[in-house]
Amino acid sequence: MNLNARLLELDGDGMHPFQILFARMSMTTLFSCIYMYWTSVPHFPLGPKEVRGLLAVRGFSGFFGIYGMWYSMMYLPLAEATVITFLAPSVAGYICHLLLKDPFTRKEQIASFIALFGVVLIARPTSLFSSSSSSSSSTQAKSGNDDDEMITPAQRLFAIFVALIGVLGAAGAFTTIRWIGKRCHALITVNYFSVWSTVVSILALLLCPILGIGQPDIRFALPESAYQWMLLLSLGLCGFVMQFMLTAGIGGEKSNRATAMVYTHMIFAAGFDRWVFGHHMGIVSLLGCGLILGGAMWAALGKKVAVVKTEEGGARDVESLDDGEEGVPMLASMLAGEEGQEEGVVELEMNPGRGR
């Protein structure tokens, strides 16, 4: 999805992120509504009453998350723009730990920092660590052509600032998705995000030319070639599948393991920078790829599953923290029993063979 967005920003006169966002989110809205209507998804289209406020916050914060990423790609290479977004999972993990009392164990914290260090090894973002002069000398043209105007340090710095706003937006989206959990169908959550983004982007495309804001970049224009149409269709399809899987995964996993998988985006970003945009990856970058995969998989697979047996003979799986780890006592709260359940002895049986 991000590759298609960057190619659209670089092709010809370049598409503004607002126009790309409108095309991508309008298709997501269309696909989501058709599927939910056809399959009679419960509470379509507004969702259950008890989570509508959270759904609205998810749509609002998610817009800033994706716009921050796509705007920064106009002035930063794909790998550099991607590396900044990886602050979001850790921020979301801490927020969910504070607000939702979700487990964010020491192992998950260490794994997040290991993966983030791997990201830095791959991208080595000059925008963050180099001086203005060196950054200016190594900048790329916005359209990718040598004869176009070079990106200034001020533009790159502002792109980083917008990307950091996007980090806060993405972290807010992760948090609200996990807060909603399984109380709402994943596609209803996606639909709030896509509808809000579609409305904001179409208003920007219509009002900015009238008000003289962002001219001549912010404007509404149809794709100029079959190549751009193909990129837009691919963007919409990839975006729809990504949002559905992301929402279902984060909403169904009450830990930081699902959001930790976002770090694997860097593998694709580095590959696209090499094979599409001609940026070479060295040994250090390959080491970074290994750290990302290792850290993400360590966070994802490092849990045990406990089987809780009740007096009534029922059983259910719950997560348990590894011995010696610091985290929210999720298991203890579940053992306390649900409302209306009779007090009694609970048998806890560890089953390491069912670890995820």
C-alpha positions in Angstrom: 0.0 0.0 0.0 2.7 2.5 1.0 4.7 1.6 -2.2 1.8 2.3 -4.4 1.2 5.6 -2.5 4.8 6.7 -3.0 4.8 5.8 -6.7 1.7 7.9 -7.2 3.4 10.8 -5.4 6.4 10.5 -7.7 4.7 9.8 -11.1 4.3 12.7 -13.5 3.3 15.9 -11.6 2.7 13.8 -8.5 -0.5 13.2 -6.6 -1.0 14.9 -3.3 -1.6 12.6 -0.2 -5.2 14.0 0.1 -6.1 12.8 -3.3 -4.5 9.4 -2.8 -6.2 9.1 0.6 -9.6 9.9 -1.0 -9.2 7.3 -3.6 -7.9 4.6 -1.2 -10.5 5.3 1.6 -13.5 5.7 -0.7 -12.7 2.2 -2.1 -12.3 0.8 1.4 -15.7 2.3 2.4 -17.4 0.8 -0.7 -15.9 -2.7 -0.1 -16.7 -2.6 3.6 -20.3 -1.5 3.2 -21.0 -4.0 0.4 -19.6 -6.9 2.4 -21.3 -5.9 5.7 -24.7 -5.4 4.0 -24.4 -8.6 2.0 -23.4 -10.7 5.1 -25.8 -8.9 7.5 -23.1 -7.9 10.0 -24.7 -7.1 13.4 -25.1 -3.4 14.2 -24.2 -2.2 10.7 -23.4 0.6 10.0 -23.0 2.5 13.3 -21.9 -0.3 15.5 -23.0 -1.1 19.1 -24.0 2.0 21.1 -21.6 1.3 23.9 -18.5 1.7 21.6 -19.6 4.4 19.2 -17.6 7.0 20.9 -14.5 4.8 20.7 -15.2 4.1 17.0 -15.3 7.9 16.4 -12.0 8.4 18.1 -10.5 5.5 16.1 -11.6 7.1 12.9 -10.2 10.6 13.9 -6.9 9.3 15.2 -6.4 6.9 12.3 -6.7 9.6 9.7 -3.7 11.5 11.2 -1.8 8.2 11.4 -2.0 7.4 7.7 -1.8 11.0 6.5 1.4 11.6 8.6 3.0 8.6 6.9 2.0 9.5 3.3 2.9 13.2 3.7 6.4 12.4 5.0 6.9 10.0 2.0 6.8 13.1 -0.3 10.1 14.4 1.2 11.7 11.3 2.7 12.7 7.9 1.2 10.3 5.1 2.0 12.6 3.4 4.6 13.1 6.7 6.4 9.4 7.5 6.5 8.7 4.0 7.7 11.2 4.0 10.5 9.5 6.9 12.2 6.1 5.1 12.2 7.6 2.3 14.3 7.4 4.5 17.4 3.7 3.9 17.4 3.6 0.2 18.7 5.6 1.1 21.8 3.6 4.2 22.4 0.4 2.2 22.0 1.7 -0.5 24.3 2.4 2.0 27.1 -1.0 3.7 26.6 -2.9 0.4 26.7 -0.9 -0.6 29.8 -1.9 2.6 31.6 -5.5 2.9 30.4 -6.7 -0.6 29.7 -4.4 -2.5 32.1 -3.3 -4.7 29.2 -0.1 -6.6 29.8 3.1 -5.0 28.5 5.7 -7.2 30.0 9.4 -6.7 30.3 10.0 -9.1 27.5 7.7 -7.2 25.2 9.3 -3.9 26.1 12.8 -5.3 25.3 11.6 -6.9 22.1 10.1 -3.6 21.0 13.4 -1.8 21.6 15.4 -4.6 19.8 13.1 -4.3 16.7 13.3 -0.5 16.8 17.1 -0.8 16.9 16.9 -3.0 13.9 14.9 -0.4 12.1 17.5 2.2 12.8 20.2 -0.1 11.4 18.3 -0.6 8.2 17.3 3.0 7.5 20.0 5.0 9.2 17.8 8.0 8.7 20.0 11.0 7.8 17.0 13.2 8.5 17.2 12.3 12.2 20.9 12.1 12.8 22.8 14.2 10.3 23.4 17.9 10.2 21.4 20.2 8.0 24.2 20.6 5.5 24.8 16.9 5.1 21.1 16.3 5.0 20.7 18.8 2.3 23.5 17.3 0.2 22.0 13.8 0.4 18.3 14.7 -0.2 16.4 13.3 -3.1 14.2 15.2 -5.6 10.5 15.0 -4.9 9.7 13.4 -8.2 12.9 11.3 -8.3 14.3 13.2 -11.2 17.7 14.9 -11.0 16.6 18.0 -12.8 13.8 18.7 -10.4 14.0 21.0 -7.4 15.9 19.5 -4.4 14.1 19.0 -1.1 15.3 21.5 1.4 16.2 20.7 5.0 13.2 22.8 6.2 10.9 20.6 4.1 12.4 17.4 5.5 12.2 18.7 9.1 8.5 19.6 8.6 7.9 16.1 7.1 9.4 14.5 10.2 7.2 16.7 12.4 4.1 15.6 10.4 5.3 12.0 10.7 5.5 12.3 14.5 2.0 13.6 14.5 1.1 10.5 12.5 2.8 8.3 15.2 0.5 9.8 17.8 -2.5 9.2 15.5 -1.5 5.6 14.8 -0.9 4.9 18.6 -4.4 6.3 19.3 -5.8 4.0 16.6 -4.1 1.0 18.1 -5.3 1.9 21.5 -8.9 2.4 20.6 -9.0 -0.8 18.5 -7.7 -2.8 21.5 -10.2 -1.0 23.8 -13.1 -1.9 21.5 -11.8 -5.5 21.3 -14.4 -8.0 20.1 -17.4 -5.9 21.1 -17.6 -4.7 17.5 -17.1 -6.3 14.1 -13.7 -5.5 12.6 -15.1 -4.0 9.4 -17.4 -1.6 11.3 -14.2 -0.3 13.0 -12.5 0.0 9.6 -15.5 1.7 8.1 -15.4 4.5 10.7 -11.8 5.1 9.8 -12.4 5.1 6.0 -15.5 7.2 6.1 -13.9 9.9 8.3 -10.7 9.9 6.0 -12.8 10.1 2.9 -14.8 13.1 4.2 -11.8 15.0 5.4 -9.8 14.4 2.2 -12.7 15.4 -0.2 -13.3 18.6 1.8 -9.6 19.4 1.6 -9.5 18.8 -2.1 -12.6 21.0 -2.7 -11.9 23.9 -0.2 -8.1 24.3 -0.5 -8.2 25.5 -4.1 -11.0 27.9 -3.2 -9.2 29.3 -0.2 -5.8 29.3 -2.0 -4.2 26.9 0.4 -1.4 24.5 -0.7 -1.6 25.6 -4.3 -0.9 24.1 -6.8 -0.3 20.7 -5.0 -3.7 20.3 -3.3 -6.2 19.8 -6.1 -8.6 17.2 -7.4 -7.6 15.5 -10.7 -8.3 12.2 -12.3 -5.5 9.8 -12.9 -3.5 10.7 -16.1 -2.7 7.2 -17.3 -3.6 3.5 -17.1 -0.5 3.1 -14.9 -1.9 5.5 -12.3 -5.3 3.8 -12.4 -3.6 0.5 -11.8 -1.7 1.9 -8.8 -4.9 3.4 -7.3 -6.8 0.1 -7.7 -3.9 -1.8 -6.2 -3.7 0.7 -3.4 -7.4 0.3 -2.6 -7.3 -3.5 -2.6 -4.1 -3.7 -0.4 -5.4 -1.0 1.9 -8.7 -2.8 2.5 -7.1 -6.1 3.2 -4.5 -4.5 5.5 -7.0 -2.6 7.5 -9.3 -5.6 8.0 -6.5 -7.9 9.1 -4.9 -5.2 11.3 -8.1 -4.5 13.1 -9.1 -8.1 13.5 -5.6 -9.0 14.8 -5.2 -6.1 17.3 -8.8 -6.3 18.5 -8.5 -10.0 19.2 -5.1 -9.9 20.9 -5.0 -8.3 24.4 -1.2 -7.8 24.5 1.4 -5.9 22.6 2.2 -8.9 20.4 -0.1 -8.0 17.5 1.1 -4.4 17.3 4.7 -5.7 17.4 4.2 -7.4 14.1 4.0 -3.9 12.5 7.8 -3.9 12.7 7.9 -6.4 9.8 6.8 -3.5 7.5 10.5 -2.5 7.5 11.5 -5.7 5.7 9.2 -4.7 2.7 10.2 -1.0 2.9 13.9 -1.9 2.7 13.2 -4.3 -0.2 11.2 -1.8 -2.2 13.9 0.8 -1.6 16.4 -1.6 -3.1 14.5 -3.1 -6.0 12.2 -0.3 -7.0 14.1 2.9 -6.1 17.7 1.6 -6.4 18.8 2.0 -2.8 21.3 -0.7 -1.9 21.2 -2.7 1.4 24.5 -3.5 3.2 25.4 -6.0 5.8 24.3 -3.7 8.6 20.8 -3.4 7.0 20.6 -7.2 6.8 21.5 -7.4 10.4 18.7 -4.9 11.1 16.2 -7.2 9.3 17.2 -10.1 11.5 16.7 -8.0 14.6 13.3 -6.9 13.5 12.1 -10.4 12.7 13.7 -11.8 15.9 12.3 -9.1 18.1 8.8 -9.3 16.6 8.6 -13.1 16.7 10.0 -13.2 20.3 7.2 -10.9 21.4 4.6 -12.8 19.4 5.6 -16.4 20.4 7.1 -15.9 23.9 3.9 -16.5 25.8 2.4 -19.5 27.5 -1.3 -20.5 27.4 -3.0 -21.6 30.6 -6.1 -23.7 30.6 -8.5 -22.7 33.4 -10.9 -25.4 34.6 -14.0 -24.4 36.7 -16.1 -26.4 39.0 -18.8 -26.7 36.3 -16.3 -28.7 34.2 -15.8 -25.9 31.7 -12.4 -24.8 30.5 -11.0 -21.8 28.8 -7.6 -20.5 27.6 -6.0 -17.5 29.3 -2.6 -15.8 28.9 -0.1 -16.1 31.7 3.1 -14.1 32.2 6.4 -15.8 32.1 8.0 -16.4 35.4 9.7 -13.4 36.8 8.2 -11.0 34.2 6.6 -7.7 35.2 3.2 -7.0 33.8 -0.5 -6.6 34.6 -1.8 -9.6 36.5 -4.3 -10.5 33.8 -4.5 -14.1 34.9 -5.3 -13.1 38.5 -8.2 -10.9 37.5 -9.7 -13.6 35.4 -9.4 -16.1 38.2 -11.4 -13.7 40.4 -14.5 -14.9 38.6 -17.2 -13.2 36.6 -20.3 -11.5 37.9 -22.8 -14.0 39.3 -20.3 -16.9 39.4 -20.2 -18.9 42.6 -17.1 -18.9 44.6 -15.1 -22.1 44.5 -11.8 -23.7 43.8 -10.3 -23.1 40.4 -7.9 -25.7 38.9 -5.2 -24.2 36.8 -3.3 -26.4 34.4 -0.4 -25.1 32.4 -0.1 -26.4 28.9 3.2 -25.2 27.3 2.5 -27.2 24.2 -0.2 -24.8 23.2 1.9 -21.7 23.3 1.1 -19.3 20.5 
